[in-house]
């Protein structure tokens, strides 16, 4: 079986390719999120400068390098290129590398790389608009479903049952709490997209791991709210904080930490 750790050369070579892939995917994620947020087509149009509208050349689309080479500005009109383009490219490269290092060269790693891409796009869209597109939540479930036949342990039926309990554990309590709070407050207390995201992501975890995901999401949500001061652009609910980025970050971290954390907790009672 091919492994990242068969030789130092293979480790370095694979990580280099992973970092390059991650940076490229990060660049794509930023572009896709911007177009989804603006309701623009994204499959049949070239990348353009947001300020002058000129089509970007291949040299202007090289992840990380192009931003640094152009000093964060458009070569034609001099408009500033958002710093978050560079940050997301670097972040995605790091996220991809961490997955490959931890899960090795496996189908599970491929699944998590795709999942991370969708989570990143979802987080960016929700941060900008306060809305999580249903299509992105559906994509998360489809990713789980496609890889279900290749589940570790070779028992897809058992994995499906575990995933269902995880999805329900992650979403049903929040749905019930949301309905109660909506009635008490007379307004929406938790976005429907957030609950759908918990349901979609819950398929990747057991029931106990989904509880860990819920707790971690709440902790990260508080931290993100305090650090950014970000509020949604929804005029009907101006005080709401976009919870999607915190959930997305928690899902990614739970891929690494949920199982060990649950195991450590249960060991206290054995």
C-alpha positions as CSV (number, residue, x, y, z in Angstrom):
1,X,0.0,0.0,0.0
2,X,1.3,3.4,-1.0
3,X,2.2,5.6,2.0
4,X,3.4,9.1,2.5
5,X,6.1,7.8,4.8
6,X,7.7,5.2,2.6
7,X,10.7,7.5,2.0
8,X,11.8,11.0,2.9
9,X,11.7,11.9,-0.9
10,X,8.1,10.7,-1.2
11,X,7.1,12.7,1.9
12,X,8.6,15.9,0.7
13,X,7.4,15.5,-2.9
14,X,3.9,14.7,-1.9
15,X,3.7,17.6,0.6
16,X,5.0,20.0,-2.1
17,X,2.3,18.8,-4.5
18,X,-0.3,19.0,-1.7
19,X,0.7,22.6,-0.8
20,X,0.5,23.6,-4.4
21,X,-2.9,21.9,-4.8
22,X,-4.2,23.5,-1.6
23,X,-3.1,27.0,-2.7
24,X,-4.7,26.5,-6.1
25,X,-8.0,25.2,-4.5
26,X,-7.9,28.2,-2.1
27,X,-7.7,30.6,-5.0
28,X,-10.6,28.8,-6.7
29,X,-12.6,28.8,-3.4
30,X,-12.3,32.6,-3.1
31,X,-13.4,33.2,-6.7
32,X,-16.3,30.7,-6.4
33,X,-17.5,32.2,-3.1
34,X,-17.5,35.7,-4.5
35,X,-19.6,34.6,-7.5
36,X,-22.0,32.6,-5.4
37,X,-22.4,35.5,-3.0
38,X,-23.1,37.9,-5.9
39,X,-25.3,35.5,-7.8
40,X,-23.0,35.4,-10.8
41,X,-22.2,32.5,-13.1
42,X,-19.0,30.6,-12.2
43,X,-18.7,27.8,-14.8
44,X,-18.4,29.7,-18.0
45,X,-16.7,33.0,-17.3
46,X,-13.1,34.0,-16.9
47,X,-11.6,35.6,-13.8
48,X,-11.6,39.4,-13.9
49,X,-10.4,42.4,-11.9
50,X,-13.3,43.5,-9.7
51,X,-12.3,47.1,-10.2
52,X,-11.6,47.5,-13.9
53,X,-13.2,44.4,-15.3
54,X,-10.2,43.3,-17.3
55,X,-9.7,39.5,-17.8
56,X,-6.8,38.2,-15.8
57,X,-3.9,36.5,-17.5
58,X,-2.4,33.2,-16.5
59,X,0.5,34.9,-14.8
60,X,-2.0,36.8,-12.7
61,X,-3.7,33.7,-11.5
62,X,-0.8,31.8,-9.9
63,X,-1.7,31.2,-6.3
64,X,0.3,33.2,-3.7
65,X,3.0,34.2,-6.2
66,X,0.7,36.5,-8.2
67,X,-0.4,38.5,-5.2
68,X,3.1,38.9,-3.9
69,X,4.5,39.7,-7.4
70,X,1.9,42.4,-8.0
71,X,2.2,43.6,-4.4
72,X,-1.5,43.1,-3.8
73,X,-2.6,45.4,-6.7
74,X,-4.1,45.0,-10.2
75,X,-1.3,45.5,-12.8
76,X,-3.7,47.5,-15.0
77,X,-5.7,49.8,-12.8
78,X,-3.8,49.6,-9.6
79,X,-6.8,48.6,-7.5
80,X,-6.0,46.7,-4.3
81,X,-6.5,42.9,-4.4
82,X,-8.1,41.9,-1.1
83,X,-5.6,40.5,1.4
84,X,-8.0,37.6,2.1
85,X,-7.2,36.2,-1.3
86,X,-3.6,35.6,-0.2
87,X,-4.7,34.5,3.3
88,X,-7.2,31.9,2.0
89,X,-4.6,30.5,-0.4
90,X,-2.1,30.0,2.4
91,X,-4.7,28.7,4.7
92,X,-6.0,26.1,2.3
93,X,-2.5,25.0,1.5
94,X,-2.0,24.4,5.2
95,X,-5.3,22.7,5.7
96,X,-4.6,20.3,2.8
97,X,-1.1,19.5,4.1
98,X,-2.4,18.7,7.6
99,X,-5.0,16.3,6.2
100,X,-2.4,14.4,4.1
101,X,0.1,14.2,7.0
102,X,-2.5,12.9,9.4
103,X,-4.6,10.5,7.2
104,X,-1.8,9.5,4.7
105,X,-2.4,8.7,1.1
106,X,-5.9,7.2,1.4
107,X,-9.4,7.5,-0.1
108,X,-10.4,9.0,3.3
109,X,-7.9,11.8,2.7
110,X,-9.3,12.5,-0.8
111,X,-12.8,12.6,0.7
112,X,-11.7,15.1,3.4
113,X,-9.8,17.2,0.9
114,X,-13.0,17.6,-1.1
115,X,-15.0,18.2,2.0
116,X,-12.6,20.9,3.2
117,X,-13.0,22.7,-0.2
118,X,-16.7,22.8,0.2
119,X,-16.5,23.9,3.8
120,X,-14.2,26.8,2.8
121,X,-16.5,28.0,0.1
122,X,-19.5,27.7,2.4
123,X,-17.7,29.7,5.2
124,X,-16.7,32.5,2.8
125,X,-20.2,32.8,1.4
126,X,-21.9,32.8,4.8
127,X,-19.4,35.4,6.1
128,X,-20.2,37.7,3.2
129,X,-23.9,37.2,3.0
130,X,-25.2,35.6,6.2
131,X,-26.7,32.8,4.0
132,X,-25.6,29.2,3.5
133,X,-26.7,28.0,0.0
134,X,-28.6,24.7,0.1
135,X,-26.5,23.4,-2.7
136,X,-23.3,23.5,-0.6
137,X,-25.0,21.6,2.3
138,X,-26.2,19.1,-0.3
139,X,-22.7,18.8,-1.7
140,X,-21.4,17.9,1.8
141,X,-23.9,15.0,2.1
142,X,-23.1,13.8,-1.5
143,X,-19.4,13.7,-0.6
144,X,-20.2,11.4,2.3
145,X,-22.5,9.3,0.1
146,X,-20.1,8.8,-2.7
147,X,-17.3,7.5,-0.4
148,X,-19.7,5.4,1.7
149,X,-18.9,2.1,-0.3
150,X,-15.2,2.6,0.6
151,X,-15.7,3.2,4.3
152,X,-12.9,1.9,6.5
153,X,-13.9,-1.4,8.0
154,X,-15.7,-2.5,4.9
155,X,-19.2,-2.3,6.4
156,X,-21.2,0.5,4.5
157,X,-24.5,-0.5,6.2
158,X,-23.0,0.0,9.7
159,X,-21.3,3.2,8.6
160,X,-24.6,4.5,7.2
161,X,-26.4,3.8,10.5
162,X,-23.6,5.6,12.4
163,X,-23.8,8.5,10.0
164,X,-27.5,8.8,10.4
165,X,-27.3,8.9,14.2
166,X,-24.6,11.4,14.0
167,X,-26.6,13.6,11.6
168,X,-29.7,13.5,13.8
169,X,-27.7,14.1,17.0
170,X,-26.1,17.2,15.4
171,X,-29.2,18.7,14.0
172,X,-32.4,17.6,15.9
173,X,-31.6,19.2,19.3
174,X,-30.7,22.5,17.6
175,X,-33.8,22.4,15.5
176,X,-35.9,21.9,18.6
177,X,-34.1,24.6,20.5
178,X,-34.4,27.0,17.5
179,X,-38.2,26.5,17.3
180,X,-38.5,27.2,21.0
181,X,-36.3,30.3,20.9
182,X,-38.1,31.5,17.8
183,X,-41.4,31.3,19.7
184,X,-40.0,33.0,22.8
185,X,-38.2,35.8,20.9
186,X,-40.7,36.3,18.2
187,X,-37.9,36.1,15.5
188,X,-35.5,33.7,13.9
189,X,-32.8,32.6,16.5
190,X,-30.8,30.2,14.4
191,X,-30.6,30.1,10.6
192,X,-32.0,27.2,8.8
193,X,-28.8,26.9,6.8
194,X,-26.9,26.3,10.0
195,X,-29.1,23.5,11.1
196,X,-28.9,21.9,7.6
197,X,-25.1,22.2,7.8
198,X,-25.0,20.4,11.1
199,X,-27.2,17.7,9.6
200,X,-25.0,17.3,6.5
201,X,-21.8,17.3,8.4
202,X,-23.1,15.0,11.1
203,X,-23.0,12.1,8.6
204,X,-19.2,12.1,9.0
205,X,-19.4,11.4,12.7
206,X,-20.9,9.2,15.3
207,X,-23.5,10.5,17.8
208,X,-20.9,11.1,20.5
209,X,-18.6,12.8,18.0
210,X,-21.4,15.0,16.8
211,X,-21.9,16.2,20.4
212,X,-18.2,17.1,20.4
213,X,-18.8,19.0,17.1
214,X,-21.7,20.9,18.6
215,X,-19.7,22.0,21.6
216,X,-16.7,23.0,19.5
217,X,-18.8,24.9,17.0
218,X,-20.3,27.0,19.9
219,X,-16.9,27.7,21.3
220,X,-15.5,28.8,17.9
221,X,-18.6,30.8,17.2
222,X,-18.1,32.8,20.4
223,X,-14.4,33.4,19.5
224,X,-15.2,34.4,15.9
225,X,-17.9,36.8,17.0
226,X,-15.6,38.5,19.6
227,X,-12.7,38.7,17.2
228,X,-14.5,40.0,14.1
229,X,-17.5,41.8,15.3
230,X,-19.1,40.6,12.1
231,X,-22.9,40.9,11.7
232,X,-25.1,39.6,8.9
233,X,-26.3,41.8,6.1
234,X,-29.8,40.5,6.4
235,X,-31.9,43.7,7.2
236,X,-34.6,41.6,8.9
237,X,-32.1,40.3,11.5
238,X,-29.2,42.7,11.7
239,X,-27.9,41.4,15.1
240,X,-27.3,37.9,13.9
241,X,-23.8,36.5,13.5
242,X,-23.0,34.2,10.6
243,X,-22.4,30.9,12.3
244,X,-21.4,29.0,9.2
245,X,-17.6,29.8,9.4
246,X,-17.5,28.6,13.0
247,X,-19.3,25.4,12.1
248,X,-17.1,24.8,9.1
249,X,-14.0,25.3,11.1
250,X,-15.3,22.9,13.8
251,X,-16.1,20.2,11.2
252,X,-12.6,20.4,9.9
253,X,-11.0,20.2,13.4
254,X,-13.4,17.4,14.4
255,X,-12.0,15.3,11.6
256,X,-8.8,15.1,13.6
257,X,-10.0,15.6,17.2
258,X,-13.5,14.2,17.6
259,X,-12.6,10.5,17.9
260,X,-9.6,11.0,20.2
261,X,-11.6,13.4,22.4
262,X,-14.6,11.1,22.7
263,X,-12.3,8.1,23.4
264,X,-10.5,10.1,26.1
265,X,-13.8,11.1,27.7
266,X,-15.2,7.6,27.7
267,X,-11.9,6.2,29.2
268,X,-12.6,8.2,32.3
269,X,-15.6,6.0,33.1
270,X,-14.0,2.6,32.2
